[in-house]
Amino acid sequence: MNRDYSDVLIDGPWKHEFVSANGARFHVVTAGPEDRSAPLIVLLHGFPLFWWQWRHQIPALAEAGYRVAAMDMRGAGASDKPPTGYDIATRTRDVAGVIRSLGASNAIVIGHGLGGTTAWAMPALQPSVTRAVAVLSAPHPAHLHTSLRSTTTRSAFAQLQFMKVGPLAEKAILKPGALAKVFSQWAAQPADPEALSVYTNALGIPFAAHNSFEALKSYTSLRPSPLARRFTVAVRTPISVPALQLQGAQDGCLRKESVSIDSSAFCMNLRYETIADAGYFLTEEAPTQVNDILLDWLKDSVDAN
């Protein structure tokens, strides 16, 4: 079956737009007020997902009066898939460029997984456009290249090491049942088979699986390059904007005893929340609870400032 980017232009209470930023074209799903003075929220998906991960949050945030833009990150979904640029620093420039292309001076950046790591980096690397950050299922990246084993469970660490094995991992993730296995090991709630089918189809778009793994390999590198070392130094800048960290209490990927250590150290205004019956894929497992926590945090910590 041949797939192309049009497969992820899924209908709903939103609009599909394409904007230019940082030398590439990005697909963004927008909703909410037309008034550009309304606060902008940018949603960043995690691995191995795409913008559709936020389908439950987009209408809820829009109904609350926010402009919402869920991005397909570089290499995923309907966004451009260039051969390079999958390091987190470049991804922050992508996000900053999208914010400006949408006519906003700043945004609240919310991310999950690898998208959450990008969100954590925004206040340090793109401070002029970052109003606040909320991060789901992602430790702060202060020790990104030295503590992966200490922040992930033993089984997840083994999986992540396999996922770095180039074409072999890319072919494996597209096999029937492969994504279901990842969900079953990292999540606490059963995955919706129809949702898994949508995610697998999106990974089947030419170069999408390959580039998703490129982003993952950049994150999991155990031999930091000079670029990686500069990134690690940069993100140790204290975060002064409001921050939310949201974790699943039954996360099968991240170790709960270490996931908040760096965020507690570097965030001056941090709210930390856990969802008792959820694992790693919070937007799939507990969408209503995620919405409630996000809206409460936005009201108390962001809108009040």
Residue pairs with C-beta under 8 A, 6 or more apart in sequence:
1 204
3 201
3 204
3 205
3 206
4 205
4 206
5 27
5 77
5 78
5 205
6 78
7 201
7 202
7 205
8 27
8 50
8 51
8 52
8 72
8 77
8 78
8 202
8 205
9 16
9 27
9 78
10 52
10 55
10 198
12 29
12 55
12 58
12 59
13 31
13 58
13 59
13 62
14 29
14 30
14 31
14 58
14 59
14 62
14 68
14 70
15 29
15 30
15 31
16 27
16 28
16 29
16 30
16 78
17 27
17 28
17 29
17 30
18 25
18 26
18 27
18 28
18 78
19 25
19 26
19 28
19 98
19 101
19 102
20 26
20 97
20 101
21 94
21 96
21 97
21 98
21 100
21 101
22 85
22 90
22 93
22 94
22 96
22 97
24 74
24 79
24 80
24 82
24 85
24 94
25 79
25 80
26 71
26 72
26 74
26 79
26 80
26 94
26 98
27 51
27 71
27 72
27 77
27 78
27 79
28 51
28 69
28 70
28 71
28 72
28 98
28 102
29 51
29 54
29 58
29 68
29 69
29 70
30 67
30 68
30 69
30 70
30 102
31 58
31 59
31 61
31 62
31 67
31 68
32 38
32 61
32 62
32 65
32 66
32 67
32 68
33 62
33 65
33 66
33 67
35 67
36 67
36 103
36 104
38 65
38 66
38 67
39 65
39 66
39 67
39 107
39 108
39 131
39 302
39 303
40 66
40 67
40 68
40 69
40 99
40 102
40 104
40 106
40 107
40 108
41 61
41 66
41 67
41 68
41 69
41 107
41 108
41 109
41 110
42 69
42 70
42 71
42 95
42 98
42 99
42 107
42 108
42 109
42 110
43 51
43 54
43 57
43 58
43 68
43 69
43 70
43 71
43 110
43 111
43 115
44 71
44 73
44 95
44 109
44 110
44 111
44 112
44 115
44 116
44 118
44 119
45 51
45 52
45 53
45 54
45 70
45 71
45 72
45 73
45 76
45 111
45 112
45 113
45 115
46 53
46 111
46 112
46 113
46 114
46 115
46 116
46 136
46 137
46 138
47 113
47 114
47 212
47 215
47 216
48 173
48 179
48 182
48 199
48 203
48 209
48 212
49 76
49 112
49 113
49 199
49 202
50 72
50 73
50 76
50 77
50 199
50 202
50 208
51 70
51 71
51 72
51 77
52 77
52 198
52 199
52 202
53 70
53 112
53 283
53 284
54 70
54 283
56 283
56 287
56 288
56 290
56 291
57 68
57 110
57 283
57 287
57 290
57 291
57 294
58 68
58 70
60 291
60 294
60 295
61 68
61 291
61 294
61 295
62 68
64 295
64 298
66 108
66 298
67 102
67 104
69 98
69 102
69 107
71 79
71 94
71 95
71 98
72 78
72 79
73 79
73 91
73 94
73 114
73 115
73 118
73 215
74 80
74 81
74 82
74 85
74 86
74 90
74 91
74 94
74 211
74 215
75 81
75 82
75 86
75 207
75 208
75 210
75 211
75 212
75 214
75 215
76 202
76 208
76 211
76 212
77 202
77 205
77 208
81 206
81 207
81 208
81 211
85 91
85 94
86 211
86 214
86 215
86 217
86 218
87 218
87 227
87 228
87 231
88 117
88 118
88 121
88 141
88 218
88 219
88 231
89 121
89 125
89 227
89 231
89 234
91 118
91 121
91 215
92 118
92 121
92 122
92 125
92 126
93 125
93 126
95 109
95 118
95 122
95 126
95 129
96 122
96 126
96 128
96 129
99 106
99 107
99 129
100 129
104 129
105 129
106 128
106 129
106 130
106 131
107 129
107 130
107 131
108 131
108 132
108 133
108 134
108 298
108 302
109 118
109 119
109 122
109 130
109 132
109 133
109 134
110 119
110 133
110 134
110 135
110 136
110 294
111 117
111 118
111 119
111 120
111 133
111 134
111 135
111 136
111 138
112 135
112 136
112 137
112 138
112 282
112 283
113 136
113 137
113 138
113 280
114 138
114 215
114 216
114 219
115 138
116 135
116 136
116 137
116 138
117 135
117 138
117 141
117 144
117 219
119 133
119 134
119 135
119 138
120 133
120 135
120 138
120 140
120 141
120 235
120 239
120 263
121 141
121 231
121 234
121 235
122 129
122 130
122 133
123 130
123 133
123 237
123 239
123 240
123 241
123 243
124 234
124 235
124 236
124 237
124 239
125 231
125 234
125 235
130 241
131 241
131 302
132 241
132 242
132 243
132 244
132 301
132 302
133 239
133 241
133 242
133 243
133 244
134 243
134 244
134 245
134 246
134 294
134 297
135 243
135 244
135 245
135 246
135 263
136 246
136 247
136 282
136 283
136 290
137 246
137 247
137 248
137 251
137 253
137 254
137 280
137 281
137 282
138 254
139 151
139 254
139 258
139 259
139 260
139 261
139 262
139 263
140 235
140 245
140 262
140 263
140 265
140 266
140 267
141 231
141 232
141 235
141 262
142 232
142 235
142 236
142 262
142 265
142 266
143 232
143 262
144 219
144 228
144 231
144 232
144 235
145 221
145 222
145 224
145 228
145 229
145 232
146 224
147 258
148 157
148 160
148 220
148 222
149 157
150 255
150 258
151 254
151 255
151 258
151 259
152 160
152 253
152 254
152 255
153 252
153 253
153 254
153 255
155 185
155 252
156 185
156 186
156 252
156 253
156 254
159 182
159 185
160 216
160 220
161 220
162 168
162 169
162 172
163 169
163 173
163 213
163 216
163 217
163 220
164 213
164 216
164 217
164 220
166 213
169 213
170 209
170 210
170 213
172 178
173 179
173 182
173 203
173 209
173 213
174 200
174 203
174 204
174 209
178 200
179 196
179 199
179 200
179 203
180 191
180 193
180 196
183 191
183 196
183 281
183 284
184 190
184 191
185 252
185 253
186 251
186 252
186 253
186 279
186 280
186 281
187 248
187 252
187 278
187 279
187 280
187 281
187 284
187 285
188 248
188 249
188 250
188 251
188 252
188 277
188 278
188 279
188 285
189 277
189 278
189 279
189 284
189 285
189 286
191 281
191 284
192 284
195 284
202 208
203 209
203 212
221 228
224 232
235 266
236 266
237 266
238 266
238 267
238 268
239 266
239 267
239 268
239 269
239 270
240 268
240 269
241 269
242 269
242 271
242 297
242 301
242 302
242 305
243 263
243 267
243 269
243 270
243 271
244 270
244 271
244 272
244 273
244 293
244 294
244 297
244 301
245 260
245 263
245 267
245 270
245 271
245 272
245 273
246 273
246 274
246 275
246 282
246 290
246 293
246 294
247 254
247 256
247 259
247 260
247 272
247 273
247 274
247 275
247 282
248 274
248 275
248 278
248 279
248 280
248 281
248 282
248 285
248 286
249 256
249 274
249 275
249 276
249 277
249 278
250 276
250 277
250 278
250 279
251 259
251 278
251 279
251 280
252 279
252 280
253 279
253 280
254 280
256 274
260 272
263 270
263 272
264 270
264 272
269 301
271 297
271 301
273 293
275 282
275 285
275 286
275 289
275 290
275 293
277 285
277 286
278 285
278 286
278 289
279 285
282 290
283 290
